[in-house]
């Protein structure tokens, strides 16, 4: 259950007078970020929410988002009330009754978008922290194996390596494809199933690979994992580049643990993220960091006992004071996405990326590494230009005021990531610029 009482942090009795804790101005300010966002009925109105430098065209927004107006306003509202009365705001917002518990309100808004329950959402600072909390929380034993792929990000690999090293378990990596652009749902599933061994207890996958732009068919993969013979395996998913760019319901996707930052495609405040799991899977984990969100853990500490209730998302949420103005404003980003519509957002991103791939595909000196099919891709287009290093492609695009990026892997590509901040005309301009660079 959420920690929803002041008793978590001792304070002078005089400061805890009920009248002092519930000033009408304070509660009005805390409710303010829940107000409806501005008109988002067309993509020009959506783009107008961002204070991006108009002298550049931004094709790397997936790296870390510019805060849109509803998020900026929510952050500023929380910052203002915390600065004005930090003790009362945190006491009331964190440790009072559930009706006024702001993290619970944030979890509720996030859960509505994910298709799950508020009590199954763990609030984290980013994807890396979420992955570490899950892997270090798993009850791995000597001889157990965690299987992942050669395509995953540094944060995913290192979370597994550090956790298995402490547990005396092992980590193994396999390729799912030689060429992402040529992969199919059947080939991806076959490669993964062939890689599972008798000691495999956990499989770690990345939903959308920032290395190649491929989007794994997680729903189909999870079904295949459940249908296979042999010991069951848990599925941990790094979902950061799929959350906010695809039309999927995370709670029914099939992942046992879904980890993502919310400051990328979701446009959440910088330094915010989540882990989703159902109650049974939360119960499997062991907390790594003391929580400020679970009353049972606190009561057990008071009594000198172990918590009697099963582990849960609140107990896994890292404690300690954080940037509450950012964490609490996360709800504004999810409300903005709900207002735009998940299917509408995904269709727009798919359309812009299809346009980008089609344009680049007409250039004989360009090799695209991202699948052409929108069913196996999302918002990233990874490519090479013949005879030019990816870093030089990005440099020459920047000289033309087009912000692209390179993939931070041993084998690197140039990347364009058309998103909601872009227009079809900007995509055409980026494609023309690559054509100029390629000669």
N, C-alpha and C positions, 0 to 999 in steps of 0.2 A: 504494500500500500504506500502511497506517496507520503513523504514526510510533510505534514501539513499543520504543524504546531510550532509555536514559538519556543517551546521548551528545548529544541535542539541546541540553541545558543542561549546560555544564561544571560540575563540582563537585569538591571535594577528594577525592582517592582514598580517604582514610580513611573518609569518610562514605558511600562507595559499597560498603562491604563487603557481601557477599551476605547474611551473617547479619543485618546491621542492616536490610536492606531487606525482609525477609520475616518479621517477627514474627507469631506465630500469632494474637495478639490483633488485630493490624491487619487481617489477611486475614479473620478472622471478622467484624469490624465492617463491612468492605466488602461481605461477602456477605449481611449481615443484611437490607438492603432487598429482597432477592430472595425473602424468605419470603412464603408465601401470605397474601393479604389476609384480612380478616375476612369473616364470612358476609354475602353480598350477594344472598341468594336472593329477597328481596322489597324493594319500594320503600321501605318504612319503614326497613329496615336500611340501604339506600343513603343515604337522607336523614340518618340518624343519623351518617354519616361526616363531616358538615360542621358547623363551629362557627358557623353563621349566627345572627345576632341573632333570637331567636324573637318579638320584639316587632314585627317587620316581615315582610311577605311579599315574597319576592325574585323579581321578574320581569325582572331585568336582569343575570342571572348570566353571560350571553353576553359581557358587556363585559370582565370579568376575573373569573376563578373564585376562589371560596373554596377553599383547599387541603383536600381530604378527608383523613381520618385516614391512609390508606396513604402519601399524599404527604407529609403533615406529618412522619410518623415517619421516612420515608426522608431528608428534608431534615435532620432533627435528628440522625440517625445520621451522615450525612456531615459535618455541621457539627461534631459532637463529635469525630470522629476527625481531621478537618483541624485543628481548634483544638489538639488534643493533640499532633499531630506533623505540621505542615504540609509540611515538606520531604519526609519519607519517604512520606507519603500521596500527594502529587502525583507524586513520582518513580515510585513503584510503580504508581499508578493511571493515569498518562499515558505514561510513557516506558519501561516495562518490556516484557516479552513480551506477545504478543497475548492469551494466556490470562488475563492480569491487567489488560488495558487496559479501564478502565471506560467511556470513550466508545464503544468498540467494542461493549461489552455493551449500552449504551443504544441504539446504532444497530440492533443485532440485534433487540431487543424491539420497537422502532418498526417495523422492516422486516416483522416477523411480522404486525403489525396492518395495515400498508399492502399486504401481499401481494407485497413485493419483496425485494431483497437488502440486507444491511447496508451494503455498499460503495456503494450508490446513495443513501444518506441523508446529507444535509449538515445539521449541527446549527447553528442560528442563535438569536439572542435573541428574534425575533418575525417576524411576517409582513412588516413594512416592510423589515427588513434582508434577508430572503429575496428579495423582489421587486427590491430595489436590486442585490443581488449578481447576479441573473439578467440584468436588463436592461443593467447596465453590463458584464456579461461577454459579452454577445452581440457577434459580430463585425459590427456594423452599419457600413454604408458610406454615403457621401454618395449621396443619391437613394433609399435604402431608406425604407420607411414601416412604422411600427408602428401598427396599427389597434386601438383599444379602444372602449369604449362610454361614453356620457354618464352611465351609471349607476354607474360604478366609484368606489371610495373615493379620497380625497385621496392616500393613500400609493401607490396604484397609478398614478394619473395623474402624480404628481410623479416617481416612479421612471422612468416612460417619458420624460417631458419632459426631465429632467436627462440621461438617457442619450442620447437622440436629439440633444440640443443639442451634446453633446461630440463625437458622431460625424458631425455634419453631416447626419444623417438627419431624418426628419419624423415627426410624431405627428398622428393624425387620430381624432376621436371621432364615433361615430354612435349614434343611439338604436336600441334593439332593439324598443321598444314605446312606445305612448303611455300605455297603462294596463296596469300589470303584472297586475292582477287578471283582465284579459281576454286575456292572452297564451296562446299554445298552443305546443307543441313545433314544429309546422310553421312557424308565423309567426315564431318566434325564429330558426330556421335560415334561413328565407328572407331575413329582414332582415340577418342577418350576411353571408350569401353575396352579397347585393346590394351590400353595403358594401365588399367586397374589391376593391381596384384593382390595376392592373398593377404597381405599386411595392410592394404590401404583402408584407412578408416575415415579419412576426410579428403574431399576434393575441393581445391580452390580454383575458381575461374574468374575471369574479367568479362563483364557483359559487353562493353564496347572498348576495344583495344585502342589506346592512344598511339600505339606503335604502327598500326596498319589501317585503322578505321573500321575493321570488321566488327560486326555485332553478332555475338554468339546467340544461337536460338536456345536461350536458357530454359524456356518452358518445355521444349522438346527434349532437351538434354536431361532435365530433372526427371521427366517421365521415364526416359530410358534407364536412368540410374535406379529408379524405384522398381522397374520391371526386371532388371537383371537378376540372375541367380548369384548366391553368395552372400557374405556378410553385408549388412547395410552400410552405406557411407553417408556422411553428412556433406552438404554442399554449401560452401562459403562463397559468396559473390561480391566482388568489387563492382558496384553498380554506378559509380559516379558519373560516367559519361552517357549513361542511359536514362538516369533520373532527370526528368525535365525535357528530354528530347524525343521520347518515344511514347506511344500510346499503349501502355501496359499497366496492369494492376500488380504492384509489387507483392502484396500479401498473398496472391494466388499464383505467383510466377513459378514457384517450386523451390526457391532457395530456402535453406534452413536458416541462414544468416545473410542478411543483405546490408552491406556497408556502403555509405556514400557521404561525401561532403555535399553541402547544399549551396556552396558559394561558387558554383560553376553554372551549369545549365538551368538550375532552379532560380538563379539570381538572388540567393540568400545572402545575408550579411557575411562578410569575411570572417573566418574562424568559426564556422558552424557546420555541423554534420549530424548523422544519425546512424543507428543500427536498428534494423527491424528483425524480429524473430517471434515465433509464437511462444506460448507459455511453456510448453514442453521443452523446447530448445533452450529457452532462457534457463530453465531449471538444470540443464546439463552443465552449465558454465560455472566457473568459480571466479568471483570478483577479483580484480587486480588492484583497484584504487578505492579507498574508502568513499562511500557515497554520502551526499548531503540530501538525498532524495528519498531514502527508504527508512521509514519509521521503525520497522522491525529490527533492522541492523543497529540502529541507535539504541533501542530499548535493550537489545541483547548485550551491547557494550556496557550500558548502565548496570545490568544485572550480572555481568561477568559470565555470560553464557554465549553459546553459538546461536545464531538466528534459527528459530524453529520453523519458519515458513520457507518454502522453496525459493531459490534464487529467481530474480525477475529483472526486468529492464531497468527499473529505478535503482536497484542495487548495483547494476553494472554501470550506471551513469557516473562518470568521474565527479567526485566532490571537490571541495575547495572553491573559493570565489572565482568567478570568471567575468568576462565582459558581458554583463547581463543586458546592457542596452542592445548588444548584437544578438545574443542568444534569444532573447524574448522577441526581437523583431523578425526572427525567422518565419513566424506565422504570417507576416505580411507578404513574404515571397510566395508561400504556398497559396494564400488567398488570391494573389495576382494570377497564378497559374490556373487556379480553379475558375477564375473569372474569364480568362482567355479561352479555356477549354483544352483539355489534354489532347483530344483528337485533332483539334484545329492547330495547336502548336506543333504536334508531330508532323502533320501534313505540310505545314509551311516549311519546316526544317527539311523534310524529305524533298520537297519541290526544289528548294534552293540548292541542295546537295546534288540532286539529279541533274540540274542545270549545270552545275560546276563540273561534274564528271563528264557530262556530254561534251561540254566545251573543251575541256582538257583532252578528251579522247580523240578529238579531231586533229590534235597536234602529233605528228609522227615522231617527234623527239621527246615526247612525254610518255612515261610509263606509269599507269595508275595502279596502286597496290591495294586500294579499297574495292571491295565487291561492288559491281555496278548495281546489283539488285538492292533496292531499299529494304528488303526483308532481312538482309544480312549486313546492313550498314546503318549509320545514323547521321551524325552531324560533322563527321571528320572525313576529309579527302586527303589521303597520303599519296605522294607521287614523286617521281624523279624526272629530272631533265637531263637528257643525254649530254655527257661531257661537262656538266656543271655540278659541283658539290652542293648538297642540299642547303648548307649554311650560306653559300654564295647566292643561291636562288632567293632565299629569305632576305638576304642583305640587299639584293637588287630590287626586290619588291618593295622593301622599306624605302629605298631611294625614290620610289614612285608613290610614296605615301600609302602603301598597302601593307598592313601588319599581318604577317604570316608567322609560322613557327617551324621548328624542326622537332622531330620526335626524339626524346632523350634516352635512346637505347644504343646498344653496341652497333646495330645496323640502323641507320637513321634515314629518314625521308623528310622532304618538305611537306608542310601541311597547310591547307586552307580549310577553315571551319565556318561555312556560312550558317548564320544563326538569325534570331529574330531582330538583331540590330542591323541586319543587312537588307539590301533591296536586290531584285533581279538585275538592275542596271549595274550595281556594284559587283555582282558576280561576273557579269560580262566584262567589266573593266579588269577584274583580276585575271580572268582567262586571257584577255588580250595582252596584259602585261607579261604573263608567262610566255605567250607566243613571242613577244618582243625579246625577252631574255633568251629564249631558245635559239633565236636567230633564224 
